[in-house]
Amino acid sequence: MARPITPLIMCGGAGTRLWPASREGRPKQFLPLFGPHSTFQETMRRVGDSALFTRPIIVTNHQYRFMVAEQLAEIAVEADVLLEPMRRDSAPAIVAGAAFACNRGGDPIVVALAADHVVTDPLAFANACTAALDPAESNHIVTFGVRPTRPAVEYGYIRLGAAIGLGVFAIEEFVEKPDEKTAERYVGEGYLWNSGNFMFRAGLLLDEYKSFEPESAVAVTAAVANAGHDLGFITLDPQHFARAVAKSIDYAVMERTTRAAVIPVGYGWSDVGSWNGVWELSERDAAGNASRGEAVFVDARGSYVASDRPLVALYGIENLVVVASEDAVLVARRDDGDGLRRLVKKLKEVAPAVTEEHLKVHRPWGSYQSVDQGNRFQVKRIIVKPGGRLSLQLHHHRAEHWIVVRGTARVTIGSDIKIVHENESTYIPNGAQHRLENPGKIDLELIEVQTGSYLGEDDIVRIDDDYHRS
């Protein structure tokens, strides 16, 4: 029996190409775009067969660590989670994961996968991983080249070289994203889409990275060797990791190594890099329309609607995407992904908040959502999970009223600790040390009314915090 494969999941991308649903604070890999699970969760489920895969390694950043932990818990999956202190693109992330995999023991075979990709045929994916084992054992870095289903302009392509095994080929050339005419030629000539997913022997990747990027290799391996531990996460050493050059694995290794190989696959892959990609993967009606949330189509064709709350009605239009969140609405041509990139760039200049966070902000203890605000007041809806508690904190510029709507709250104000039940309220004066906890078995839901001269989130002085944010 072949030795098991170590899954290495890349989970640190910001994913603004699916704005306004995907934002810096909660990017697309954590969104349930096609069902009850996020693409990150589906990726983890896809590598869950213990006969083929070992305990996964996840590389993400500090901002997403609690989302990763929460979503793993929801699907009852355990993993080693490495935290990048800053983003350095895919090469340092993959190399850090490979070095950590070696530190766990031996020289394992690793499959590096993006957390935000979709695979519609998991069995074919598992078969592709099995097929890649022999060439990976034989010192090749094997990429999964997807057989094109159309002349896509949003993907890079791979030109196949000579066969080096059964169903395995040398890579003649990696080519960048083409224009439409060139993409048609590539498909006709048998080029493959570059999925950006790889299988390799961990030691081989480390050796190749060291030969091409020696200074970065020293920095990354030292960051792993000097990693710390915090709340169950492995924290890469920031001083060493900062010295690694930000570079993709394609540029750092794959386009320079003589060890690259490719296996043509057809397991229903998509990187879901645009709303057009979401539309392609969604169930559509006879007119080619698809939706998530409440939508009505009349004399509309080839369109996609996603709505968090309001009903969206489309009449007499074709090939549009309409995405309605609670604080932003996108209306765009469905197939113009480049236009959305330009739009998000503009939004970061004129309204950066709508590219960074949703109105509902997730925290390790639960979530909060702004309901209303005006001059000197703000109203929030706060959810605290069972057993969760906020930091012991104070504010210099605001007072707060808490009204419990559901569940039971344990409230600390100064030296006073009390229980607040449903339909009861409490008041926290400006400058008072306070803490909110949920001692119950169900979610605690409350309404918070803030009043004061400044209501920004940066007016929080944390005195003690379970999540080490103080």
Residue pairs with C-beta under 8 A, 6 or more apart in sequence:
2 130
2 133
2 137
3 108
3 109
4 50
4 51
4 52
4 53
4 54
4 108
4 109
5 47
5 52
5 53
5 54
5 108
5 109
5 110
5 111
5 129
5 133
5 199
6 53
6 54
6 55
6 56
6 57
6 101
6 104
6 108
6 109
6 110
6 111
6 202
7 47
7 53
7 54
7 56
7 57
7 110
7 111
7 113
8 56
8 57
8 58
8 59
8 94
8 97
8 98
8 101
8 110
8 111
8 112
8 113
9 40
9 43
9 44
9 47
9 56
9 57
9 58
9 59
9 79
9 113
9 114
9 115
10 59
10 90
10 93
10 94
10 97
10 112
10 113
10 114
10 115
11 29
11 40
11 58
11 59
11 60
11 64
11 68
11 115
12 59
12 60
12 61
12 64
12 84
12 87
12 93
13 27
13 29
13 114
13 115
13 116
14 24
14 27
15 22
15 27
15 28
15 29
15 116
16 22
16 23
16 24
16 27
16 344
16 355
17 28
17 273
17 274
17 337
17 340
17 341
17 344
18 28
18 31
18 33
18 272
18 274
18 275
18 278
19 323
19 328
19 330
19 340
19 343
19 344
19 347
19 355
20 323
20 325
20 327
20 328
20 329
20 330
20 354
21 28
21 31
21 33
21 306
21 323
21 325
22 28
22 31
23 354
23 355
23 356
23 357
23 358
24 355
24 356
24 357
25 63
25 356
25 357
25 358
25 361
25 362
26 67
26 357
26 358
26 362
27 64
27 116
28 39
28 116
28 272
29 38
29 39
29 40
29 43
29 115
29 116
30 38
30 40
30 64
30 67
30 71
31 38
31 39
32 38
33 39
33 272
33 278
33 292
34 118
34 278
34 281
34 282
37 45
37 75
38 71
39 115
39 116
39 117
39 118
39 272
40 68
40 71
40 115
40 116
41 71
41 74
41 75
42 118
42 119
43 113
43 114
43 115
43 117
44 56
44 72
44 75
44 77
44 79
45 75
45 77
45 122
46 119
46 122
46 125
46 126
47 53
47 56
47 111
47 113
48 77
49 126
52 126
52 129
52 130
53 111
54 108
55 78
55 79
55 80
56 77
56 79
56 80
57 79
57 80
57 81
57 82
57 97
57 100
57 101
58 68
58 79
58 80
58 81
58 82
58 115
59 82
59 84
59 93
59 94
59 96
59 97
60 68
60 81
60 82
60 83
60 84
61 83
61 84
61 85
61 86
61 87
62 83
62 84
62 85
65 81
65 83
65 233
66 362
66 363
66 364
66 467
67 362
68 81
69 81
69 232
69 233
69 364
70 362
70 364
72 78
72 79
80 100
80 104
80 234
81 232
81 233
81 234
82 96
82 97
82 100
82 224
82 227
82 233
82 234
82 236
83 230
83 233
83 234
83 235
83 236
84 92
84 93
84 96
84 236
84 241
85 235
85 236
85 237
85 238
85 241
85 242
86 238
86 241
86 242
87 246
88 241
88 244
88 245
88 246
88 247
89 246
89 247
89 248
90 196
90 248
90 249
90 250
91 209
91 213
91 216
91 247
91 248
91 249
91 251
91 252
91 253
92 216
92 219
92 220
92 241
92 244
92 245
92 246
92 247
94 112
94 198
94 205
94 249
95 205
95 206
95 209
95 216
95 217
95 220
95 221
96 220
96 223
96 224
96 236
96 241
97 110
97 112
98 110
98 200
98 202
98 205
98 206
99 202
99 206
99 220
99 221
99 224
99 225
100 224
100 227
100 234
101 108
101 110
101 202
102 108
102 202
102 203
102 206
103 224
103 225
107 201
107 202
107 203
108 201
108 202
109 133
109 136
109 137
109 199
109 200
109 201
109 202
110 199
110 200
110 201
110 202
110 205
111 129
111 132
111 197
111 198
111 199
112 197
112 198
112 199
112 200
112 249
113 197
114 196
114 197
114 271
116 271
116 272
117 195
117 197
117 269
117 270
117 271
117 272
118 268
118 269
118 270
118 271
118 272
118 281
119 125
119 267
119 268
119 269
120 267
120 268
120 269
120 281
121 266
121 267
121 268
122 267
124 265
124 266
124 267
124 268
125 265
125 267
128 144
128 263
128 265
128 267
129 199
131 167
131 168
131 263
132 142
132 144
132 168
132 199
132 263
133 199
134 165
134 168
135 142
135 164
135 165
135 168
135 261
135 263
136 142
136 199
136 200
136 201
137 201
138 165
139 201
139 204
139 259
140 164
140 168
140 200
140 259
140 260
140 261
141 198
141 199
141 200
141 204
141 205
141 208
141 253
141 254
141 257
141 259
141 260
141 261
142 168
142 198
142 199
142 200
142 261
142 262
142 263
143 158
143 171
143 194
143 195
143 196
143 197
143 198
143 254
143 260
143 261
143 262
143 263
144 195
144 197
144 198
144 199
144 262
144 263
144 265
144 269
145 158
145 160
145 192
145 193
145 194
145 195
145 262
145 263
145 264
145 265
146 192
146 193
146 194
146 195
146 264
146 265
146 266
146 269
147 192
147 193
147 264
147 265
147 266
148 186
148 187
148 191
148 192
148 193
150 187
151 180
151 183
151 184
151 186
151 187
152 183
152 193
153 177
153 178
153 179
153 180
153 183
154 177
154 273
154 274
154 277
154 337
155 177
155 193
155 194
155 271
156 174
156 175
156 176
156 177
156 193
156 194
156 250
157 174
157 175
157 178
157 183
157 186
157 191
157 192
157 193
157 194
158 171
158 173
158 174
158 175
158 191
158 192
158 193
158 194
158 262
159 171
159 172
159 173
159 174
159 175
159 189
159 191
160 169
160 170
160 171
160 172
160 190
160 191
160 192
160 262
160 264
161 169
161 170
161 171
161 172
162 169
162 170
163 169
163 170
164 170
164 261
167 263
167 264
168 261
168 262
168 263
169 261
169 262
169 263
169 264
170 260
170 261
170 262
171 254
171 260
171 261
171 262
174 194
174 250
174 254
174 255
175 186
175 191
178 186
192 262
192 264
193 269
194 250
195 265
195 269
195 271
196 249
196 250
196 271
198 249
198 254
204 259
205 253
206 217
206 221
208 253
208 257
208 259
209 216
209 217
209 220
209 252
209 253
210 217
210 218
212 252
212 253
212 256
212 257
213 245
213 247
213 252
215 243
215 245
216 243
216 244
216 245
216 247
216 252
219 240
219 241
219 242
219 243
219 244
220 240
220 241
220 244
222 237
222 240
223 236
223 237
223 238
223 240
223 241
223 244
224 236
224 237
225 237
226 237
226 240
227 234
227 235
227 236
227 237
228 234
228 235
228 237
229 235
230 468
231 467
231 468
254 260
270 277
270 280
270 281
271 277
272 278
272 281
273 337
274 337
274 340
275 304
275 321
275 323
275 332
275 334
275 337
275 340
276 321
276 334
276 335
276 337
278 304
278 306
279 290
279 303
279 304
279 321
279 334
282 290
282 291
282 292
282 304
283 290
284 290
285 297
287 297
287 300
287 301
287 302
288 301
288 302
288 303
289 295
289 297
289 300
289 301
289 302
289 303
289 304
289 305
289 314
290 303
290 304
290 305
291 297
291 304
291 305
291 306
291 307
291 312
292 305
292 306
292 307
293 305
293 306
293 307
293 308
293 309
293 312
293 324
294 307
294 310
294 311
294 312
295 305
295 307
295 311
295 312
295 313
295 314
296 311
296 312
296 313
296 314
297 303
297 305
297 313
297 314
298 313
298 314
298 315
298 316
299 315
299 316
300 314
300 315
300 316
300 317
300 318
300 320
301 317
301 318
301 319
302 318
302 319
302 334
303 314
303 317
303 318
303 319
303 320
303 321
303 322
303 334
304 320
304 321
304 322
304 334
305 312
305 314
305 321
305 322
305 323
305 324
306 322
306 323
306 324
307 322
307 323
307 324
308 324
308 325
308 326
309 324
309 326
310 324
312 322
312 324
314 320
314 322
319 333
319 334
319 335
320 331
320 332
320 333
320 334
321 330
321 331
321 332
321 333
321 334
322 329
322 330
322 331
323 329
323 330
324 330
325 358
325 359
326 358
326 359
326 360
327 354
327 358
327 359
328 354
330 340
330 343
332 339
332 340
332 343
333 339
344 355
347 354
347 355
348 355
359 369
359 370
360 367
360 368
360 369
361 367
361 368
361 369
364 388
364 466
364 467
365 384
365 385
365 388
365 389
365 390
365 438
365 466
365 467
366 382
366 383
366 384
366 385
366 388
366 438
366 443
366 444
367 382
367 383
368 380
368 381
368 382
368 383
368 448
369 380
369 381
370 378
370 379
370 380
371 379
371 380
371 381
371 447
372 378
372 379
373 379
373 455
376 451
376 452
376 453
376 455
377 449
377 450
377 451
377 455
378 449
378 450
378 455
379 447
379 448
379 449
379 450
380 447
380 448
380 450
381 445
381 446
381 447
381 448
382 402
382 436
382 444
382 445
382 446
382 447
382 448
383 443
383 444
383 445
384 390
384 407
384 409
384 436
384 437
384 438
384 443
384 444
384 446
385 438
385 443
385 444
386 438
386 440
386 441
386 442
386 443
386 444
387 438
387 439
388 437
388 438
388 444
389 410
389 435
389 436
389 437
389 438
389 466
390 435
390 436
390 437
391 435
391 460
391 462
391 463
391 464
391 465
391 466
391 467
391 469
391 470
392 412
392 433
392 434
392 435
392 462
392 463
392 464
392 465
393 433
393 434
393 435
393 460
393 461
393 462
393 463
394 431
394 432
394 433
394 434
394 461
394 463
395 430
395 431
395 452
395 459
395 460
395 461
396 430
396 431
396 454
396 459
396 461
397 430
397 452
397 453
397 454
397 455
397 459
398 430
398 450
398 451
398 452
398 453
398 454
398 455
398 459
399 427
399 428
399 429
399 430
399 450
399 451
399 452
400 427
400 428
400 434
400 448
400 449
400 450
400 451
401 425
401 426
401 427
401 428
401 448
401 449
401 451
402 409
402 411
402 420
402 425
402 426
402 427
402 428
402 436
402 446
402 447
402 448
403 424
403 425
403 446
403 447
403 448
403 449
404 420
404 421
404 422
404 423
404 424
404 425
404 444
404 445
404 446
405 422
405 445
405 446
405 447
406 422
406 442
406 443
406 444
406 445
407 422
407 438
407 440
407 442
407 443
407 444
407 445
408 419
408 420
408 421
408 422
408 438
408 439
408 440
408 444
409 419
409 420
409 426
409 436
409 437
409 438
409 444
409 446
410 417
410 418
410 419
410 420
410 436
410 437
410 438
410 439
411 417
411 418
411 419
411 420
411 426
411 434
411 435
411 436
411 437
412 433
412 434
412 435
412 436
412 437
413 426
413 428
413 432
413 433
413 434
414 432
414 433
414 434
418 426
419 439
420 426
428 434
430 452
433 463
436 444
436 446
438 444
462 469
462 470
463 470
464 470
